[in-house]
């Protein structure tokens, strides 16, 4: 898959995940927070909990979105989240932090055919 198609797939998945979280009442604090070690896809807040959300998008028929959420990736997201918390001093104060994962499956026309939200995934 070309880099352009991969980027388009990722952006499509992130838009679907963001819309899903907004429907659940979350405010998106940041999207695509980048560091030299990687990025946080979405950082959200629901009034009590800051959620760091890893989004995995796949084409229909190409395998499950959770295949790419191994221990190394989970540790990477945790480390980047710690940096985000330290840098974003103007962020809301939260009673809880949580790491969620959202798997999005899209068809050839970039339509979402499945979305699975795992709260507290890691």
URQUISUL-V256566 format. One record per residue. SS is DSSP state (H for helix, E for strand, - for the rest). OMEGA is omega in whole degrees, 0 to 359 (* if undefined). NEAR is the number of other ideal C-beta (glycine too) atoms within 10 Angstrom. Layout:
ss,omega,near
SS,OMEGA,NEAR
SS,OMEGA,NEAR
This chain:
ss,omega,near
-,181,10
-,180,7
H,180,7
H,178,8
H,178,10
H,179,11
H,179,11
H,177,15
H,179,18
H,179,16
H,178,14
H,178,16
H,180,24
H,177,19
H,179,16
H,179,21
H,179,28
H,179,19
H,178,13
H,181,17
H,178,22
H,177,12
H,179,8
-,177,12
-,179,10
-,169,21
E,178,12
E,180,16
E,181,18
E,177,15
E,178,17
E,174,12
E,186,19
E,170,9
E,178,13
-,180,5
-,181,10
E,182,12
E,169,13
E,182,22
E,181,22
E,172,22
E,186,23
E,181,23
E,180,19
-,182,16
-,178,10
-,187,10
E,169,16
E,182,22
E,173,23
E,188,25
E,174,27
E,182,24
E,177,25
E,181,21
E,180,26
E,171,19
E,177,15
-,178,12
-,183,9
-,181,11
-,183,10
-,181,12
H,185,21
H,180,14
H,185,11
H,182,13
-,181,18
-,182,10
H,181,8
H,180,8
H,180,15
H,178,15
H,178,11
H,180,17
H,178,23
H,180,13
H,179,13
H,177,20
H,178,18
H,178,12
H,179,13
H,180,18
H,180,15
H,182,8
H,186,11
-,183,14
-,179,6
-,181,5
-,174,14
-,174,13
-,186,7
-,176,15
-,184,8
E,170,10
E,181,13
E,177,16
E,180,17
E,173,21
E,176,24
E,176,25
E,182,23
E,175,24
E,181,22
E,178,20
-,184,12
-,179,8
-,180,6
-,174,15
-,179,11
E,178,18
E,177,12
E,176,13
E,180,18
E,181,13
E,178,15
E,178,15
-,180,13
-,186,10
-,179,17
-,*,16
